[in-house]
Amino acid sequence: MTRTEPAGTPLGDRFHLYDTTLRDGAQREGISYSVADKLAIARLLDELGVGFIEGGWPGAMPKDTEFFAKAAAGELTLKHAALVAFGSTRRAGVTAAEDPQVRALLDSQAPVVTLVAKSDIRHIERALRVDVAEACAMVEDTVSFLVGEGRRVFLDAEHFFDGYAHDPDTALRVLDAAGRAGADVVVLCDTNGGQLPLGIAETVREVAERTGLRLGIHCQDDTSCAVGNSIAAVQAGATHVQCTANGYGERAGNADLFAVTGNLVAKLGMEVLPAGAAAELTRVSHALAEIANIAPDTHQAYVGASAFAHKAGLHASAIKVDPLLYNHIDPELVGNDMRVLVTEMAGKASLELKGRELGVDLASQPAALTNAVQKVKALEAQGWSFEAADASLELLLRREVADSAGTPLSPPPFTLESYRVVLDHRPDGEVIAEATVKVHVAGERFIATAEGNGPVNALDAALRKALLPHLSWLDSVELSDYKVRILLGHPGTDAVTRVLVESSDGEREWTTVGVHENIVEASWLALCDALVHKALRTGLTPPVSRHHPNGGASRRR
């Protein structure tokens, strides 16, 4: 792996999109990447088209040393990115060639090395315990040695902005030492994350004028300004920006790669990714969150599930005319989707747009639309929530359309006669739930009993046992998530419960909702909707009415 320049982007080496997820991002509390994880992350970042991937600190971290060894052995083939090894300058009092940490950087076989060096005189004197002349010599010697060994070198000037504000001459001496020795980029680091955009921009411009060096930017997010600071630095002349996936990093994190890239592409018109790659931002963001075992941030800029979600009726009215009236970009540019949320705030425009999204034509059914709006508002007042339960909402809308058109509802895939759930607390402390369901399928009555580790699990198992011989697709459907919420305003053990059930058939996922004073009944309502919705999408049966206000399998009382 010898490439030292980003490949495949129109800007080439003129602008660096540099990712440090595998080193700085891994310092986030709760993250611990395995070597296999690191390899998978590097491949995803390379697919996206990032120019430089910082793989870690070989020689200091055993997993990082192993990662670089595997990369050198051919287990990591990069199409777009150059691999970067991170490390410190030589120690005081020894030559770079003699320092084992510097040697480890060479042994990594990474074509690019990023060195970290103190640029704040307070850190130089108190942490390194050397004078400024020796600190600059440490930088110059190490950069010169690595360049002489054929490596491209970047310098991370640690604590630069704080150091520059305290003693600008010392901070600039460190940069000049790196530049004289052959460093390609000197990166100004807001290590403590305390800067604001206007101050960042002013300092970057001033440093560029005073040094003539190529500048980069590295921002932490302690003021929630890391993305804004990074963009301000680019607008002020920085041509190298360091980020981490989803803003992972220690303390409050780092500049978010996806927000920074979205801004560079969509707002500044900079082609920092290969053609068409910006549409992969959302997919890659979520994939990297999965590897980190951290739930994706639904409200993350550009790539979050709620980034283009609209709830207010006023928004929906405008979006109906032109989606860009309330979206700052076309969501497809970054691989995301616009969603209209249906809640008690919804008006006709919101519901009409949501119906269009779900494949239900409400525009030509004004009576159905009016009734649906009234039904949603009434149910939301009772504790129902369709914001995260599109499948239940679709059943409700289809029922309203059918009722308005006077179209008779087709028979459901099943109807419930009754169910019963009992708990058995055994002498050994084990608690087993047993459920019995009595259902009618195609005019025949079936009874099934099953056990589970809880009442909902047992009820689901019994229902499946009764229906499986008659619904060929049932085996493919599984409950992938189950959420329970006690609704405010109903304290105590008799509180109203809302249940969200997420189901999957291996190809898609859908969510249904149930609300009741009894948690088992609320769960039953959501489970029924899940199966009725699957039947609807399979084409076996349209939605039907039951005692549940959304329509579905009826239960005799």
Secondary structure as UniProt FT lines:
FT   TURN            10..11
FT   HELIX           12..14
FT   STRAND          16..19
FT   TURN            21..24
FT   HELIX           25..27
FT   TURN            29..30
FT   HELIX           35..48
FT   STRAND          52..56
FT   TURN            58..60
FT   HELIX           62..70
FT   HELIX           71..75
FT   STRAND          82..88
FT   TURN            92..93
FT   HELIX           96..98
FT   HELIX           100..107
FT   TURN            108..109
FT   STRAND          112..118
FT   HELIX           121..123
FT   HELIX           124..128
FT   HELIX           132..148
FT   TURN            149..150
FT   STRAND          152..158
FT   HELIX           160..166
FT   HELIX           168..181
FT   STRAND          185..190
FT   TURN            191..192
FT   HELIX           197..211
FT   STRAND          215..220
FT   TURN            222..223
FT   HELIX           226..235
FT   TURN            236..237
FT   STRAND          240..244
FT   HELIX           245..247
FT   TURN            251..252
FT   HELIX           257..262
FT   HELIX           263..267
FT   TURN            275..276
FT   HELIX           277..280
FT   HELIX           281..292
FT   TURN            298..299
FT   TURN            301..303
FT   TURN            305..308
FT   STRAND          309..310
FT   HELIX           313..321
FT   HELIX           323..325
FT   HELIX           331..334
FT   STRAND          339..340
FT   TURN            344..345
FT   HELIX           348..358
FT   TURN            363..364
FT   HELIX           366..381
FT   TURN            382..383
FT   TURN            387..388
FT   HELIX           390..405
FT   STRAND          415..425
FT   TURN            427..428
FT   STRAND          431..441
FT   TURN            442..443
FT   STRAND          444..452
FT   HELIX           455..467
FT   TURN            468..470
FT   TURN            472..473
FT   HELIX           474..476
FT   STRAND          478..486
FT   TURN            488..489
FT   TURN            493..494
FT   STRAND          497..504
FT   STRAND          509..516
FT   HELIX           519..538
FT   TURN            549..550
//
